[in-house]
Amino acid sequence: MHGQKTASNDEAGKEIKPLAVPVKTACRLVGVGNTSMWALIKAGRVKTVSIGRRRLVIYASLEALLSGRD
C-alpha cells in the first residue's frame, strides 16, 4: 500500500469516540439543559474549544465530569 496505513484488525469494530461535540449534543449526552451546561463550562468543570465561530465541548471532559474526575 505504499506507505498508507490501514486500520488493523485490533481496531476493527471499535467505537470511535469524538474528540469534541457541539454544546447542544453535550447537553443531550449528559442529560442537562443548556443553562446548566453553560454553567459547567463557566465554572471550568467542562472544557471547550473554539473553532471559528463554533464552541465545541471536549468529550473527555464530559467523561471526567460524569466519572467524578473533574
Chimera marker file (.cmm) of the C-alpha trace (Angstrom):
<marker_set name="trace">
<marker id="1" x="0.000" y="0.000" z="0.000" r="1" g="1" b="0" radius="0.5"/>
<marker id="2" x="2.955" y="2.291" z="-0.490" r="1" g="1" b="0" radius="0.5"/>
<marker id="3" x="3.180" y="3.994" z="2.891" r="1" g="1" b="0" radius="0.5"/>
<marker id="4" x="-0.536" y="4.199" z="3.591" r="1" g="1" b="0" radius="0.5"/>
<marker id="5" x="-1.724" y="2.820" z="6.896" r="1" g="1" b="0" radius="0.5"/>
<marker id="6" x="-4.951" y="0.900" z="7.184" r="1" g="1" b="0" radius="0.5"/>
<marker id="7" x="-6.982" y="0.020" z="10.247" r="1" g="1" b="0" radius="0.5"/>
<marker id="8" x="-5.579" y="-3.056" z="11.942" r="1" g="1" b="0" radius="0.5"/>
<marker id="9" x="-7.742" y="-5.967" z="12.921" r="1" g="1" b="0" radius="0.5"/>
<marker id="10" x="-7.465" y="-4.750" z="16.527" r="1" g="1" b="0" radius="0.5"/>
<marker id="11" x="-9.241" y="-1.524" z="15.589" r="1" g="1" b="0" radius="0.5"/>
<marker id="12" x="-11.967" y="-3.186" z="13.553" r="1" g="1" b="0" radius="0.5"/>
<marker id="13" x="-15.319" y="-2.983" z="15.292" r="1" g="1" b="0" radius="0.5"/>
<marker id="14" x="-14.209" y="-0.497" z="17.960" r="1" g="1" b="0" radius="0.5"/>
<marker id="15" x="-16.413" y="2.515" z="18.558" r="1" g="1" b="0" radius="0.5"/>
<marker id="16" x="-14.731" y="5.775" z="17.642" r="1" g="1" b="0" radius="0.5"/>
<marker id="17" x="-15.293" y="8.462" z="20.271" r="1" g="1" b="0" radius="0.5"/>
<marker id="18" x="-15.486" y="12.043" z="19.088" r="1" g="1" b="0" radius="0.5"/>
<marker id="19" x="-12.812" y="14.427" z="20.310" r="1" g="1" b="0" radius="0.5"/>
<marker id="20" x="-15.355" y="17.231" z="20.714" r="1" g="1" b="0" radius="0.5"/>
<marker id="21" x="-19.099" y="17.729" z="20.331" r="1" g="1" b="0" radius="0.5"/>
<marker id="22" x="-21.363" y="20.770" z="19.972" r="1" g="1" b="0" radius="0.5"/>
<marker id="23" x="-22.780" y="22.190" z="23.223" r="1" g="1" b="0" radius="0.5"/>
<marker id="24" x="-26.282" y="21.023" z="22.277" r="1" g="1" b="0" radius="0.5"/>
<marker id="25" x="-25.032" y="17.454" z="21.849" r="1" g="1" b="0" radius="0.5"/>
<marker id="26" x="-23.122" y="17.652" z="25.138" r="1" g="1" b="0" radius="0.5"/>
<marker id="27" x="-26.364" y="18.637" z="26.866" r="1" g="1" b="0" radius="0.5"/>
<marker id="28" x="-28.117" y="15.547" z="25.489" r="1" g="1" b="0" radius="0.5"/>
<marker id="29" x="-25.212" y="13.254" z="26.383" r="1" g="1" b="0" radius="0.5"/>
<marker id="30" x="-25.049" y="14.451" z="29.974" r="1" g="1" b="0" radius="0.5"/>
<marker id="31" x="-28.776" y="14.930" z="30.429" r="1" g="1" b="0" radius="0.5"/>
<marker id="32" x="-28.754" y="18.589" z="31.420" r="1" g="1" b="0" radius="0.5"/>
<marker id="33" x="-30.196" y="21.712" z="29.891" r="1" g="1" b="0" radius="0.5"/>
<marker id="34" x="-28.379" y="24.432" z="28.027" r="1" g="1" b="0" radius="0.5"/>
<marker id="35" x="-28.189" y="26.759" z="31.037" r="1" g="1" b="0" radius="0.5"/>
<marker id="36" x="-26.704" y="24.042" z="33.246" r="1" g="1" b="0" radius="0.5"/>
<marker id="37" x="-24.142" y="23.100" z="30.597" r="1" g="1" b="0" radius="0.5"/>
<marker id="38" x="-23.026" y="26.716" z="30.198" r="1" g="1" b="0" radius="0.5"/>
<marker id="39" x="-22.740" y="26.990" z="33.996" r="1" g="1" b="0" radius="0.5"/>
<marker id="40" x="-20.471" y="23.913" z="33.987" r="1" g="1" b="0" radius="0.5"/>
<marker id="41" x="-18.410" y="25.458" z="31.201" r="1" g="1" b="0" radius="0.5"/>
<marker id="42" x="-18.140" y="28.805" z="33.003" r="1" g="1" b="0" radius="0.5"/>
<marker id="43" x="-17.117" y="27.041" z="36.234" r="1" g="1" b="0" radius="0.5"/>
<marker id="44" x="-14.359" y="25.215" z="34.345" r="1" g="1" b="0" radius="0.5"/>
<marker id="45" x="-15.801" y="21.772" z="35.048" r="1" g="1" b="0" radius="0.5"/>
<marker id="46" x="-16.338" y="21.154" z="31.315" r="1" g="1" b="0" radius="0.5"/>
<marker id="47" x="-13.595" y="22.090" z="28.843" r="1" g="1" b="0" radius="0.5"/>
<marker id="48" x="-14.328" y="23.622" z="25.457" r="1" g="1" b="0" radius="0.5"/>
<marker id="49" x="-12.513" y="24.720" z="22.334" r="1" g="1" b="0" radius="0.5"/>
<marker id="50" x="-13.488" y="27.395" z="19.835" r="1" g="1" b="0" radius="0.5"/>
<marker id="51" x="-13.059" y="26.679" z="16.159" r="1" g="1" b="0" radius="0.5"/>
<marker id="52" x="-14.106" y="29.645" z="14.104" r="1" g="1" b="0" radius="0.5"/>
<marker id="53" x="-17.459" y="30.732" z="15.496" r="1" g="1" b="0" radius="0.5"/>
<marker id="54" x="-18.257" y="27.302" z="16.929" r="1" g="1" b="0" radius="0.5"/>
<marker id="55" x="-17.794" y="26.305" z="20.554" r="1" g="1" b="0" radius="0.5"/>
<marker id="56" x="-17.192" y="22.579" z="20.988" r="1" g="1" b="0" radius="0.5"/>
<marker id="57" x="-17.138" y="20.634" z="24.237" r="1" g="1" b="0" radius="0.5"/>
<marker id="58" x="-14.171" y="18.326" z="24.749" r="1" g="1" b="0" radius="0.5"/>
<marker id="59" x="-15.644" y="14.822" z="25.008" r="1" g="1" b="0" radius="0.5"/>
<marker id="60" x="-13.051" y="13.659" z="27.546" r="1" g="1" b="0" radius="0.5"/>
<marker id="61" x="-14.124" y="16.462" z="29.906" r="1" g="1" b="0" radius="0.5"/>
<marker id="62" x="-17.692" y="15.110" z="29.810" r="1" g="1" b="0" radius="0.5"/>
<marker id="63" x="-16.397" y="11.661" z="30.694" r="1" g="1" b="0" radius="0.5"/>
<marker id="64" x="-14.340" y="13.138" z="33.531" r="1" g="1" b="0" radius="0.5"/>
<marker id="65" x="-17.351" y="15.091" z="34.812" r="1" g="1" b="0" radius="0.5"/>
<marker id="66" x="-19.575" y="12.030" z="34.902" r="1" g="1" b="0" radius="0.5"/>
<marker id="67" x="-16.929" y="9.793" z="36.460" r="1" g="1" b="0" radius="0.5"/>
<marker id="68" x="-16.200" y="12.327" z="39.198" r="1" g="1" b="0" radius="0.5"/>
<marker id="69" x="-12.674" y="13.048" z="37.920" r="1" g="1" b="0" radius="0.5"/>
<marker id="70" x="-13.366" y="16.701" z="37.121" r="1" g="1" b="0" radius="0.5"/>
<link id1="1" id2="2" r="1" g="1" b="0" radius="0.2"/>
<link id1="2" id2="3" r="1" g="1" b="0" radius="0.2"/>
<link id1="3" id2="4" r="1" g="1" b="0" radius="0.2"/>
<link id1="4" id2="5" r="1" g="1" b="0" radius="0.2"/>
<link id1="5" id2="6" r="1" g="1" b="0" radius="0.2"/>
<link id1="6" id2="7" r="1" g="1" b="0" radius="0.2"/>
<link id1="7" id2="8" r="1" g="1" b="0" radius="0.2"/>
<link id1="8" id2="9" r="1" g="1" b="0" radius="0.2"/>
<link id1="9" id2="10" r="1" g="1" b="0" radius="0.2"/>
<link id1="10" id2="11" r="1" g="1" b="0" radius="0.2"/>
<link id1="11" id2="12" r="1" g="1" b="0" radius="0.2"/>
<link id1="12" id2="13" r="1" g="1" b="0" radius="0.2"/>
<link id1="13" id2="14" r="1" g="1" b="0" radius="0.2"/>
<link id1="14" id2="15" r="1" g="1" b="0" radius="0.2"/>
<link id1="15" id2="16" r="1" g="1" b="0" radius="0.2"/>
<link id1="16" id2="17" r="1" g="1" b="0" radius="0.2"/>
<link id1="17" id2="18" r="1" g="1" b="0" radius="0.2"/>
<link id1="18" id2="19" r="1" g="1" b="0" radius="0.2"/>
<link id1="19" id2="20" r="1" g="1" b="0" radius="0.2"/>
<link id1="20" id2="21" r="1" g="1" b="0" radius="0.2"/>
<link id1="21" id2="22" r="1" g="1" b="0" radius="0.2"/>
<link id1="22" id2="23" r="1" g="1" b="0" radius="0.2"/>
<link id1="23" id2="24" r="1" g="1" b="0" radius="0.2"/>
<link id1="24" id2="25" r="1" g="1" b="0" radius="0.2"/>
<link id1="25" id2="26" r="1" g="1" b="0" radius="0.2"/>
<link id1="26" id2="27" r="1" g="1" b="0" radius="0.2"/>
<link id1="27" id2="28" r="1" g="1" b="0" radius="0.2"/>
<link id1="28" id2="29" r="1" g="1" b="0" radius="0.2"/>
<link id1="29" id2="30" r="1" g="1" b="0" radius="0.2"/>
<link id1="30" id2="31" r="1" g="1" b="0" radius="0.2"/>
<link id1="31" id2="32" r="1" g="1" b="0" radius="0.2"/>
<link id1="32" id2="33" r="1" g="1" b="0" radius="0.2"/>
<link id1="33" id2="34" r="1" g="1" b="0" radius="0.2"/>
<link id1="34" id2="35" r="1" g="1" b="0" radius="0.2"/>
<link id1="35" id2="36" r="1" g="1" b="0" radius="0.2"/>
<link id1="36" id2="37" r="1" g="1" b="0" radius="0.2"/>
<link id1="37" id2="38" r="1" g="1" b="0" radius="0.2"/>
<link id1="38" id2="39" r="1" g="1" b="0" radius="0.2"/>
<link id1="39" id2="40" r="1" g="1" b="0" radius="0.2"/>
<link id1="40" id2="41" r="1" g="1" b="0" radius="0.2"/>
<link id1="41" id2="42" r="1" g="1" b="0" radius="0.2"/>
<link id1="42" id2="43" r="1" g="1" b="0" radius="0.2"/>
<link id1="43" id2="44" r="1" g="1" b="0" radius="0.2"/>
<link id1="44" id2="45" r="1" g="1" b="0" radius="0.2"/>
<link id1="45" id2="46" r="1" g="1" b="0" radius="0.2"/>
<link id1="46" id2="47" r="1" g="1" b="0" radius="0.2"/>
<link id1="47" id2="48" r="1" g="1" b="0" radius="0.2"/>
<link id1="48" id2="49" r="1" g="1" b="0" radius="0.2"/>
<link id1="49" id2="50" r="1" g="1" b="0" radius="0.2"/>
<link id1="50" id2="51" r="1" g="1" b="0" radius="0.2"/>
<link id1="51" id2="52" r="1" g="1" b="0" radius="0.2"/>
<link id1="52" id2="53" r="1" g="1" b="0" radius="0.2"/>
<link id1="53" id2="54" r="1" g="1" b="0" radius="0.2"/>
<link id1="54" id2="55" r="1" g="1" b="0" radius="0.2"/>
<link id1="55" id2="56" r="1" g="1" b="0" radius="0.2"/>
<link id1="56" id2="57" r="1" g="1" b="0" radius="0.2"/>
<link id1="57" id2="58" r="1" g="1" b="0" radius="0.2"/>
<link id1="58" id2="59" r="1" g="1" b="0" radius="0.2"/>
<link id1="59" id2="60" r="1" g="1" b="0" radius="0.2"/>
<link id1="60" id2="61" r="1" g="1" b="0" radius="0.2"/>
<link id1="61" id2="62" r="1" g="1" b="0" radius="0.2"/>
<link id1="62" id2="63" r="1" g="1" b="0" radius="0.2"/>
<link id1="63" id2="64" r="1" g="1" b="0" radius="0.2"/>
<link id1="64" id2="65" r="1" g="1" b="0" radius="0.2"/>
<link id1="65" id2="66" r="1" g="1" b="0" radius="0.2"/>
<link id1="66" id2="67" r="1" g="1" b="0" radius="0.2"/>
<link id1="67" id2="68" r="1" g="1" b="0" radius="0.2"/>
<link id1="68" id2="69" r="1" g="1" b="0" radius="0.2"/>
<link id1="69" id2="70" r="1" g="1" b="0" radius="0.2"/>
</marker_set>
